[in-house]
């Protein structure tokens, strides 16, 4: 499914404030057989989904800490689903989770 990310920033400081991802559900579009049904919908807002005030380094660090905590498998799977724009995917095992966390820390 086509997807686009919108990065919001503070024009005064240049700091990134939020990331929103939108996607077009092609399955719903083709099922409706109506071009007017083609509309992007918001998949998520990073600040809302991860309950942080912005996407500053300290906020991202808080998310990374939660992603790497014991028992965070569901959160890692959810993160991966969102990064794939809600597409179907294979289960995110320990190796997958380690790669996600490592990618943030590099």
MARPALO-507456 format. One record per residue: x, y, z of N, C-alpha, C, O in turn; residue number from 1; residue in one letter. Coordinates in nm, 2 decimals, decimal comma. Each point is the difference from the previous one (the first is absolute). Layout:
     n_x     n_y     n_z    ca_x    ca_y    ca_z     c_x     c_y     c_z     o_x     o_y     o_z  num  residuo
       X       Y       Z       X       Y       Z       X       Y       Z       X       Y       Z  NUM        a
...
***
This chain:
     n_x     n_y     n_z    ca_x    ca_y    ca_z     c_x     c_y     c_z     o_x     o_y     o_z  num  residuo
    0,08   -0,12    0,00   -0,08    0,12    0,00    0,09    0,12    0,00    0,09    0,01    0,08    1        x
   -0,13    0,09   -0,16    0,08    0,13    0,00   -0,01    0,07    0,13   -0,10    0,00    0,07    2        x
    0,21    0,06   -0,03    0,01    0,07    0,13    0,09    0,12   -0,01    0,09    0,00   -0,08    3        x
   -0,12    0,09    0,17    0,08    0,12    0,00    0,02    0,05    0,15   -0,09   -0,02    0,08    4        x
    0,21    0,07   -0,05    0,02    0,05    0,13    0,01    0,15    0,00    0,07    0,06   -0,09    5        x
   -0,13    0,01    0,18    0,00    0,14    0,01    0,08    0,03    0,13   -0,05   -0,03    0,11    6        x
    0,16    0,10   -0,13    0,08    0,05    0,12   -0,04    0,14    0,03    0,02    0,09   -0,08    7        x
   -0,07   -0,06    0,20   -0,03    0,13    0,04    0,12    0,06    0,08    0,06   -0,07    0,08    8        x
   -0,03    0,19   -0,10    0,11    0,06    0,06   -0,03    0,14    0,05   -0,10    0,07   -0,05    9        x
    0,17   -0,02    0,15   -0,02    0,14    0,05    0,08    0,09   -0,09    0,12   -0,01   -0,02   10        x
   -0,19    0,10   -0,05    0,06    0,09   -0,10    0,10    0,10    0,07    0,10    0,04   -0,07   11        x
   -0,12   -0,01    0,19    0,09    0,09    0,07    0,13   -0,07    0,04    0,11    0,06   -0,02   12        x
   -0,11   -0,18    0,07    0,12   -0,07    0,04    0,05   -0,10   -0,09    0,12   -0,04    0,00   13        x
   -0,20   -0,01   -0,09    0,04   -0,11   -0,09   -0,01   -0,14    0,06    0,02   -0,10   -0,07   14        x
   -0,06    0,10    0,20   -0,02   -0,13    0,07   -0,11   -0,08   -0,06   -0,11    0,05   -0,03   15        x
    0,13   -0,18    0,01   -0,11   -0,09   -0,04   -0,09   -0,02    0,12    0,04   -0,02    0,11   16        x
   -0,17    0,03   -0,14   -0,10   -0,01    0,10   -0,08   -0,13    0,00   -0,03   -0,06    0,10   17        x
    0,00    0,01   -0,22   -0,09   -0,12   -0,01    0,02   -0,07   -0,14    0,05    0,07   -0,09   18        x
   -0,08   -0,19    0,08   -0,01   -0,07   -0,12   -0,14   -0,07   -0,01   -0,04   -0,07    0,09   19        x
   -0,03    0,10   -0,20   -0,13   -0,07   -0,02    0,02   -0,08   -0,13    0,06    0,04   -0,09   20        x
   -0,12   -0,16    0,09    0,00   -0,08   -0,12   -0,14   -0,02   -0,05   -0,09   -0,03    0,08   21        x
    0,07    0,04   -0,21   -0,12   -0,01   -0,06    0,01   -0,11   -0,11    0,11   -0,02   -0,05   22        x
   -0,22   -0,06    0,03    0,01   -0,10   -0,10   -0,13   -0,01   -0,08   -0,11    0,04    0,05   23        x
    0,12   -0,09   -0,17   -0,12   -0,03   -0,08   -0,02   -0,15    0,00    0,08   -0,07   -0,04   24        x
   -0,20    0,03    0,09   -0,03   -0,14    0,00   -0,05   -0,04   -0,13   -0,12    0,02   -0,04   25        x
    0,20   -0,09   -0,04   -0,03   -0,04   -0,14   -0,11   -0,10    0,00   -0,08   -0,01   -0,09   26        x
    0,08   -0,08    0,19   -0,10   -0,10    0,01   -0,14    0,06    0,01   -0,09   -0,04   -0,07   27        x
    0,07    0,14    0,15   -0,13    0,07    0,02   -0,03    0,07   -0,13   -0,12    0,01   -0,04   28        x
    0,22    0,06   -0,02   -0,02    0,07   -0,12   -0,05   -0,08   -0,11   -0,10    0,03   -0,07   29        x
    0,17   -0,15    0,05   -0,04   -0,08   -0,12   -0,14   -0,07    0,03   -0,07   -0,03   -0,09   30        x
    0,05    0,00    0,22   -0,13   -0,06    0,03   -0,12    0,09   -0,02   -0,11   -0,04   -0,04   31        x
    0,13    0,17    0,06   -0,10    0,10   -0,02   -0,03    0,03   -0,15   -0,10    0,04   -0,03   32        x
    0,21   -0,06   -0,05   -0,01    0,02   -0,14   -0,05    0,14   -0,03   -0,08    0,02   -0,09   33        x
    0,12    0,07    0,17   -0,04    0,14   -0,01    0,12    0,09    0,03    0,06    0,00    0,11   34        x
   -0,02    0,08   -0,21    0,12    0,09    0,02   -0,02    0,09    0,11    0,10    0,04    0,07   35        x
   -0,22    0,00   -0,03   -0,02    0,09    0,11    0,03   -0,06    0,13    0,02    0,07    0,10   36        x
   -0,01   -0,20   -0,10    0,03   -0,08    0,13    0,15    0,01    0,03    0,05   -0,04    0,11   37        x
    0,03    0,08   -0,21    0,15    0,01    0,02    0,03    0,12    0,09   -0,01    0,11   -0,05   38        x
    0,05   -0,14    0,17    0,04    0,11    0,09    0,10   -0,05    0,10    0,00   -0,12    0,04   39        x
    0,10    0,20   -0,02    0,10   -0,04    0,10   -0,06    0,02    0,14   -0,07    0,10    0,03   40        x
    0,10   -0,19    0,06   -0,04    0,01    0,14    0,12   -0,01    0,09    0,10   -0,06   -0,04   41        x
   -0,11    0,13    0,15    0,12    0,00    0,09    0,01   -0,14    0,07   -0,09   -0,05    0,06   42        x
    0,21    0,00   -0,07    0,03   -0,13    0,06    0,04    0,02    0,15   -0,04   -0,07    0,09   43        x
    0,13    0,17   -0,07    0,04    0,03    0,13    0,06    0,14    0,01    0,05    0,06   -0,10   44        x
   -0,04   -0,01    0,22    0,07    0,12    0,04    0,11   -0,05    0,10   -0,04   -0,05    0,10   45        x
    0,16    0,08   -0,13    0,11   -0,06    0,09   -0,02    0,05    0,15    0,00   -0,08    0,09   46        x
   -0,03    0,21   -0,07   -0,01    0,06    0,13   -0,12   -0,06    0,08    0,01   -0,03    0,12   47        x
   -0,12    0,01   -0,19   -0,12   -0,06    0,06    0,02   -0,15    0,03   -0,03   -0,05    0,11   48        x
    0,08   -0,02   -0,21    0,02   -0,14    0,01    0,09   -0,04    0,11   -0,02   -0,10    0,07   49        x
    0,13    0,17   -0,06    0,10   -0,04    0,10    0,00    0,09    0,13    0,09    0,00    0,08   50        x
   -0,19    0,09   -0,08   -0,03    0,08    0,12    0,13    0,08    0,04    0,04    0,00    0,11   51        x
    0,01    0,08   -0,21    0,11    0,09    0,02   -0,04    0,14   -0,04   -0,09    0,01   -0,09   52        x
    0,16    0,09    0,14   -0,04    0,14   -0,04    0,05    0,04   -0,13   -0,06    0,10   -0,06   53        x
    0,17   -0,16    0,01    0,06    0,04   -0,13    0,09   -0,12   -0,05   -0,01   -0,11    0,06   54        x
    0,09    0,14   -0,16    0,09   -0,11   -0,04    0,14    0,04    0,02    0,09   -0,02   -0,09   55        x
   -0,06    0,09    0,20    0,13    0,04    0,03    0,08   -0,12    0,04   -0,05   -0,11    0,02   56        x
    0,18    0,13    0,00    0,09   -0,11    0,04   -0,04   -0,06    0,13    0,00   -0,13    0,01   57        x
   -0,04    0,21    0,09   -0,05   -0,06    0,13   -0,13   -0,08   -0,02   -0,01   -0,10    0,07   58        x
   -0,08    0,15   -0,15   -0,12   -0,07   -0,02    0,02   -0,14   -0,07   -0,05   -0,10    0,03   59        x
    0,14    0,11   -0,14    0,03   -0,13   -0,07    0,08   -0,09    0,10   -0,03   -0,12   -0,01   60        x
    0,11    0,17    0,09    0,07   -0,09    0,10   -0,10   -0,07    0,09    0,02   -0,11    0,04   61        x
   -0,13    0,18    0,00   -0,10   -0,06    0,09   -0,07   -0,11   -0,08   -0,03   -0,10    0,06   62        x
    0,00    0,12   -0,19   -0,06   -0,10   -0,08    0,09   -0,12   -0,01   -0,04   -0,12    0,01   63        x
    0,17    0,14   -0,04    0,10   -0,10   -0,01    0,01   -0,09    0,13    0,01   -0,12   -0,01   64        x
   -0,01    0,19    0,12    0,00   -0,07    0,13   -0,11   -0,09    0,01    0,01   -0,11    0,05   65        x
   -0,13    0,15   -0,08   -0,12   -0,08    0,01    0,00   -0,12   -0,10   -0,04   -0,11    0,03   66        x
    0,10    0,14   -0,16    0,01   -0,10   -0,10    0,10   -0,11    0,04   -0,02   -0,12   -0,04   67        x
    0,12    0,15    0,12    0,10   -0,09    0,04   -0,02   -0,07    0,13    0,08   -0,08    0,05   68        x
   -0,19    0,12    0,02   -0,03   -0,06    0,13   -0,04   -0,14   -0,01   -0,06   -0,04   -0,10   69        x
    0,08   -0,04    0,20   -0,05   -0,14    0,00   -0,15    0,00   -0,01   -0,07    0,09    0,06   70        x
    0,01   -0,18   -0,14   -0,14    0,00   -0,02   -0,05    0,10   -0,11   -0,12    0,02    0,00   71        x
    0,20    0,04   -0,08   -0,04    0,10   -0,09   -0,03   -0,06   -0,14   -0,01    0,08   -0,10   72        x
   -0,01   -0,21    0,09   -0,02   -0,06   -0,13   -0,12    0,05   -0,08    0,01    0,03   -0,12   73        x
   -0,12    0,00    0,19   -0,12    0,05   -0,06    0,03    0,14   -0,05   -0,05    0,04   -0,11   74        x
    0,12    0,04    0,18    0,03    0,14   -0,04    0,09    0,00   -0,12   -0,01    0,08   -0,09   75        x
    0,11   -0,18    0,09    0,09   -0,01   -0,12   -0,08   -0,04   -0,12    0,03    0,05   -0,11   76        x
   -0,12   -0,15    0,12   -0,08   -0,04   -0,11   -0,09    0,11   -0,05   -0,01    0,02   -0,12   77        x
   -0,04    0,06    0,21   -0,08    0,11   -0,04    0,08    0,11   -0,07   -0,04    0,05   -0,10   78        x
    0,16   -0,02    0,15    0,09    0,09   -0,07    0,03   -0,04   -0,14    0,00    0,08   -0,09   79        x
    0,03   -0,21    0,07    0,03   -0,05   -0,13   -0,12    0,01   -0,09    0,02    0,03   -0,12   80        x
   -0,14   -0,06    0,17   -0,12    0,01   -0,08   -0,02    0,14   -0,05   -0,03    0,03   -0,12   81        x
    0,06    0,07    0,21   -0,02    0,14   -0,04    0,11    0,04   -0,10   -0,03    0,08   -0,10   82        x
    0,15   -0,13    0,11    0,10    0,04   -0,09   -0,02   -0,06   -0,14    0,05    0,05   -0,10   83        x
   -0,13   -0,16    0,10   -0,04   -0,06   -0,13   -0,13    0,05   -0,05   -0,07   -0,07   -0,08   84        x
    0,02    0,18    0,13   -0,12    0,06   -0,04   -0,12   -0,09    0,02   -0,10    0,01   -0,08   85        x
    0,10   -0,09    0,19   -0,11   -0,08    0,03   -0,01   -0,13   -0,08   -0,10   -0,07    0,01   86        x
    0,20    0,04   -0,09   -0,01   -0,12   -0,09    0,02   -0,12    0,09    0,05    0,00    0,11   87        x
   -0,10   -0,11   -0,17    0,02   -0,13    0,07    0,15   -0,03    0,00    0,08    0,04   -0,08   88        x
   -0,04   -0,11    0,19    0,14   -0,03    0,02    0,02   -0,13    0,08   -0,10   -0,04    0,06   89        x
    0,22   -0,01   -0,06    0,03   -0,11    0,08    0,02    0,04    0,14    0,03    0,12    0,03   90        x
   -0,04   -0,21    0,07    0,01    0,04    0,14    0,14    0,06    0,02    0,10   -0,05   -0,06   91        x
   -0,09    0,15    0,14    0,13    0,06    0,04    0,06   -0,08    0,12   -0,04    0,02    0,11   92        x
    0,14   -0,10   -0,14    0,06   -0,08    0,10    0,12    0,08    0,07    0,01    0,12   -0,02   93        x
    0,06   -0,18    0,10    0,11    0,06    0,08    0,10    0,07   -0,09    0,04    0,11    0,02   94        x
    0,00   -0,18   -0,13    0,10    0,06   -0,09   -0,06    0,12   -0,07    0,07    0,11   -0,01   95        x
   -0,20   -0,11   -0,03   -0,06    0,11   -0,06   -0,01    0,12    0,10    0,04    0,11   -0,03   96        x
   -0,07   -0,14    0,16   -0,01    0,10    0,10    0,14    0,06    0,03    0,01    0,13    0,01   97        x
    0,09   -0,21   -0,01    0,13    0,05    0,02    0,05    0,09   -0,11    0,07    0,10    0,03   98        x
   -0,11   -0,13   -0,15    0,04    0,08   -0,12   -0,07    0,14    0,01    0,06    0,10   -0,03   99        x
   -0,19   -0,10    0,07   -0,07    0,13    0,02    0,07    0,09    0,10    0,03    0,11   -0,03  100        x
   -0,01   -0,17    0,15    0,07    0,08    0,11    0,14    0,04   -0,04    0,03    0,12    0,02  101        x
    0,04   -0,21   -0,09    0,14    0,04   -0,04    0,00    0,11   -0,10    0,08    0,09    0,00  102        x
   -0,18   -0,09   -0,09   -0,02    0,10   -0,10   -0,02    0,14    0,06    0,05    0,10   -0,05  103        x
   -0,12   -0,09    0,16   -0,02    0,12    0,07    0,13    0,05    0,07    0,03    0,12    0,00  104        x
    0,05   -0,21    0,05    0,12    0,03    0,08    0,12    0,04   -0,09    0,09    0,05    0,05  105        x
   -0,09   -0,08   -0,18    0,11    0,03   -0,08    0,01    0,14   -0,03    0,09    0,05   -0,06  106        x
***
